[in-house]
Amino acid sequence: MSLSKNFKAYLLKKLTNKKPVDFDIKDTKSVIFLRYDRIGDMLITTPVFRAFKLAYPHANVIVLASMANKDILINNPYIDRVIINHKNNLFRDFFSLLELRSINIDACVEFDHSVVPHSILRLRIINPKKIISVKKDGRYGVPGDDLEMYNFFTEKKKNRHFSSIWLNTLEPFGIFTNSNNFDLYINNTQEERALNFLNQFQSKCKIGINLEGAVKGKNINSKELFQICEGISQINQNVQIIILTHPNNFMKTSKIVNQLGLDYVAPSYKTDKIQDVAALVKNLNIIITPDTSIVHIASTFDKPIVSIHENNMESYQLFSPISSLHRTIFSPLKKGIGGFNISKVIECSNELIKEIS
């Protein structure tokens, strides 16, 4: 082991060294969940918040969220407080972390199975009595089991969806549940806006196509989009295709749709919050997407899904759709969806149209 790695291993052990606290975790009155990553990760963790709050209704439930995923928790009745975390800027978070330390939090759940230094630093400052995590792989030659600050590790079992793996972190609290339906709350204004937009296509089968994923290389280009739309329409003339897009790309997407020259394809209206997108997804008939966040939003409302995924079965198992009707097309690439089978997307879409007709 190199000198640098030895030093990092020493520092990691030092940072995670913690004296045991005499506290029964089942007496928890306050808990903090660390979930400051992507939209999809937050959404598929919502069953954890629900299960905990239902079992411990008087406990104070806090979520450390990111700017990217915080809106998933708007109007969530199982959360008492959301605090924004900036994982690459400890100084920006310092005062909120000190405030959390002053609360004297009973328990913390960290969902990452990797050893993440910025999480460890935050846990040191917050200083909860007990810490739960998914079993960690270890780092710098230090096994996960040697990290003394963690009191409980739950298994990351093979062939399980992440929603089930993360629900297992509640077992030390005496909570055992398989209820993994996701929670995303839309208000009446958002619902009405979506319905008013879609009512102009009332008699048609409305298909939403999302063009882009959060990860580079996971996007449907304009040529592929044209082929998918034309292929679906040739078999099903009574379709209306709505193109979903990130608000930052609204003008670009509108231009792409205009250049297609297909009267049965239209861009969605410009959305602001994730709930705006969710309201549209909820009221569409089928969703086609290369992005797992949209997959999870569609799964929240049990919408039929055609997902396009990189050639990585482990990743697919962890983030797969949970809708009762879904199909997945795998790219030949390990990273990104380049070269995905367009004909298969059309075929699967037409299968789902038949199933819901």
Backbone hydrogen bonds, N-H to C=O, Kabsch-Sander energy under -0.5 kcal/mol:
donor,donor_aa,acceptor,acceptor_aa,energy
6,N,2,S,-2.6
7,F,3,L,-2.3
8,K,4,S,-2.2
9,A,5,K,-2.6
10,Y,6,N,-2.4
11,L,7,F,-2.7
12,L,8,K,-2.6
13,K,9,A,-2.3
14,K,10,Y,-2.2
15,L,11,L,-2.7
16,T,12,L,-1.8
17,N,14,K,-0.9
23,F,21,V,-1.5
25,I,23,F,-0.7
27,D,24,D,-2.6
28,T,25,I,-1.5
31,V,60,N,-2.7
32,I,107,A,-2.0
33,F,62,I,-2.4
34,L,109,V,-2.5
35,R,33,F,-0.8
35,R,64,L,-2.5
37,D,35,R,-0.9
42,M,38,R,-1.8
43,L,39,I,-2.4
44,I,40,G,-2.3
45,T,42,M,-1.0
46,T,42,M,-0.7
46,T,43,L,-1.1
48,V,45,T,-1.7
49,F,45,T,-1.1
50,R,46,T,-2.2
51,A,47,P,-2.5
52,F,48,V,-2.4
53,K,49,F,-2.5
54,L,50,R,-2.3
55,A,51,A,-1.5
56,Y,52,F,-2.7
59,A,56,Y,-1.7
60,N,29,K,-2.9
61,V,59,A,-0.7
62,I,31,V,-2.5
62,I,60,N,-0.6
63,V,81,R,-2.2
64,L,33,F,-2.9
65,A,63,V,-0.9
65,A,83,I,-2.4
66,S,35,R,-0.5
70,K,66,S,-1.7
72,I,69,N,-1.4
73,L,70,K,-1.7
74,I,71,D,-1.5
76,N,73,L,-2.2
79,I,76,N,-1.3
80,D,61,V,-2.0
81,R,61,V,-1.7
83,I,63,V,-2.6
85,N,65,A,-3.2
87,K,85,N,-0.6
89,N,86,H,-2.5
93,D,89,N,-1.1
94,F,90,L,-0.8
94,F,91,F,-0.6
97,L,93,D,-2.4
98,L,94,F,-2.3
99,E,95,F,-2.1
100,L,96,S,-2.0
101,R,97,L,-2.0
102,S,98,L,-2.0
103,I,99,E,-1.1
104,N,100,L,-0.6
104,N,101,R,-1.2
105,I,100,L,-0.6
106,D,30,S,-0.6
107,A,30,S,-1.7
108,C,130,K,-1.8
109,V,32,I,-2.4
110,E,108,C,-0.5
110,E,132,I,-2.9
111,F,34,L,-0.9
116,V,114,S,-0.8
119,S,116,V,-0.8
120,I,116,V,-2.0
121,L,117,P,-2.4
122,R,118,H,-1.5
123,L,119,S,-2.6
124,R,120,I,-2.2
125,I,121,L,-1.6
126,I,122,R,-2.9
127,N,123,L,-2.6
129,K,105,I,-1.8
130,K,106,D,-1.8
132,I,108,C,-2.8
133,S,152,F,-2.0
134,V,110,E,-0.8
135,K,154,T,-3.5
137,D,113,H,-1.9
139,R,142,V,-1.9
142,V,139,R,-2.4
146,D,143,P,-1.6
147,L,144,G,-1.7
148,E,146,D,-1.2
149,M,16,T,-1.0
150,Y,147,L,-1.5
151,N,131,I,-2.1
151,N,149,M,-0.5
152,F,131,I,-1.7
154,T,133,S,-2.1
157,K,155,E,-1.1
160,R,157,K,-0.7
162,F,318,L,-2.4
164,S,161,H,-0.8
165,I,161,H,-2.0
166,W,162,F,-2.9
167,L,163,S,-1.4
168,N,164,S,-1.4
169,T,166,W,-1.2
170,L,167,L,-1.8
171,E,168,N,-1.7
173,F,170,L,-1.4
174,G,171,E,-2.3
175,I,170,L,-1.7
176,F,174,G,-0.6
180,N,178,N,-1.4
183,D,43,L,-0.5
185,Y,74,I,-0.5
186,I,184,L,-0.5
191,E,187,N,-2.1
192,E,188,N,-2.7
193,R,189,T,-2.2
194,A,190,Q,-1.8
195,L,191,E,-2.5
196,N,192,E,-2.8
197,F,193,R,-1.9
198,L,194,A,-2.5
199,N,195,L,-2.0
200,Q,197,F,-0.8
201,F,198,L,-2.1
202,Q,199,N,-1.4
204,K,201,F,-1.9
205,C,238,N,-2.5
206,K,204,K,-0.7
207,I,205,C,-0.6
207,I,240,Q,-2.6
208,G,286,I,-3.0
209,I,242,I,-2.7
210,N,208,G,-0.5
210,N,288,I,-2.8
211,L,244,L,-1.1
213,G,218,K,-1.7
218,K,215,V,-1.6
219,N,217,G,-0.7
220,I,211,L,-2.9
221,N,219,N,-0.6
225,L,221,N,-2.6
226,F,222,S,-2.3
227,Q,223,K,-1.9
228,I,224,E,-2.3
229,C,225,L,-2.8
230,E,226,F,-2.7
231,G,227,Q,-2.3
232,I,228,I,-2.2
233,S,229,C,-2.3
234,Q,230,E,-1.9
235,I,231,G,-0.7
235,I,232,I,-0.7
236,N,232,I,-2.2
237,Q,235,I,-0.5
239,V,237,Q,-1.1
240,Q,205,C,-2.5
241,I,264,Y,-3.2
242,I,207,I,-3.1
242,I,240,Q,-0.5
243,I,266,A,-2.6
244,L,209,I,-2.3
244,L,242,I,-0.7
249,N,246,H,-2.0
250,F,247,P,-1.2
253,T,249,N,-2.9
254,S,250,F,-2.5
255,K,251,M,-2.0
256,I,252,K,-2.0
257,V,253,T,-2.6
258,N,254,S,-2.1
259,Q,255,K,-2.2
260,L,256,I,-1.3
261,G,257,V,-0.9
261,G,258,N,-0.6
262,L,257,V,-0.5
263,D,261,G,-0.6
265,V,262,L,-1.7
266,A,241,I,-2.6
268,S,243,I,-2.4
276,D,273,K,-1.1
277,V,273,K,-1.2
278,A,274,I,-2.5
279,A,275,Q,-2.4
280,L,276,D,-1.5
281,V,277,V,-2.8
282,K,278,A,-2.9
283,N,279,A,-1.0
283,N,280,L,-0.8
284,L,281,V,-1.3
285,N,206,K,-2.8
286,I,206,K,-1.4
287,I,304,P,-2.3
288,I,208,G,-3.0
289,T,306,V,-2.3
295,V,291,D,-1.7
296,H,292,T,-2.5
297,I,293,S,-2.1
298,A,294,I,-2.8
299,S,295,V,-2.3
300,T,296,H,-1.8
301,F,297,I,-1.0
301,F,298,A,-0.6
302,D,299,S,-1.3
303,K,298,A,-2.6
305,I,325,L,-1.6
306,V,287,I,-3.0
307,S,305,I,-0.5
307,S,327,R,-2.7
308,I,289,T,-2.1
309,H,329,I,-2.6
311,N,333,L,-3.8
312,N,310,E,-2.4
316,Y,312,N,-2.2
317,Q,313,M,-2.5
318,L,314,E,-1.8
319,F,315,S,-2.0
320,S,316,Y,-1.1
326,H,324,S,-0.5
327,R,305,I,-2.6
329,I,307,S,-2.7
331,S,309,H,-3.1
337,I,217,G,-2.4
340,F,337,I,-1.4
342,I,340,F,-1.0
345,V,341,N,-1.6
346,I,342,I,-2.2
347,E,343,S,-2.6
348,C,344,K,-2.9
349,S,345,V,-2.2
350,N,346,I,-2.4
351,E,347,E,-2.0
352,L,348,C,-2.1
353,I,349,S,-2.3
354,K,350,N,-2.0
355,E,351,E,-2.0
356,I,352,L,-2.0
357,S,353,I,-0.9
357,S,354,K,-0.5
